[in-house]
Amino acid sequence: MRELVEFLCKSVVDHPDQVRVTEVEGETAVIVEIRVASDDTGRVIGRQGRIIAAIRTLARAAATRQGKRVVVEVVE
């Protein structure tokens, strides 16, 4: 899960070396936190949130195949 989100984020931003993705396992869900450079935050979110929505959709599909729930957040 973390690898998928990290790959997608690195392909969108200008500074891929500053992308940090952490995964926190909960009882019912997995929380994936994305940290990027301050000027890349808008690139990850996208116009009207379209890019982050697509990342969330792909992560949710991958989690469903593993029988889990996933929450993807962009953290500053």
N, C-alpha and C positions, 0 to 999 in steps of 0.2 A: 504494500500500500504506500509506504513512505517513498519507495523508489519511484513509483509511478508519478506521484505528485511532484517529487523533486525533478524528475526528467521534464515534466510538462512546464514547470515554473522556469527552469533553466533555459528552455527553448524560447521563452517569451521575453525575458529581461535583458538589459544591456550589460549587467554585471553578474554573470552566472556564478562567479566564485564567491559571491556574498549571499547566495541562497542557502538558508538553513531550514530544514524541515524536521520537526520532532513529532514523535508519535507517542501518545499517552493512552495506555490501555485502561479502560474502565470495565465495570462488570457487564454492562449492556452495550457499550459503544466504544469505538476508537476515536480519539480526538487527534486530528492532524493539524499542527500549527505551522504556518508558513511565515518565515522572516526573510525579508529582502531589503536591499538598500532603499533609503527613503525616496529617492527619485524613481525607483522601479515599482513602487507600490501601485501607482496608477496603471502601469502596464499589466500587472497581475490581475487587478480588478477588471480592467477593460471598460469600454464604453457601456454605460448603463449596467455594469456588472456581468457582461456576457462571458468574459474569459473565466472569471472565477466560478460562474455558474456551470460552464462546461467542465472545468476541473472537478467540481463537486459531483457532477453527473457521472463522469468517468470513475471517480473514486467510489461512488455509491454502487456502481455496477460491479466493480471489482470486489467490493466488500460483500455484496449480495452473493457472489459466487462462493465466498468463504463462509457464508452464514453469519455475517456480522453487520453492525450498523456503523456508519462513519460520519463524523462531523469535521468539515474542513474550515479552518479559520485563518484569516490573514492578521498577524500580530505585528504591531510596530515596535 
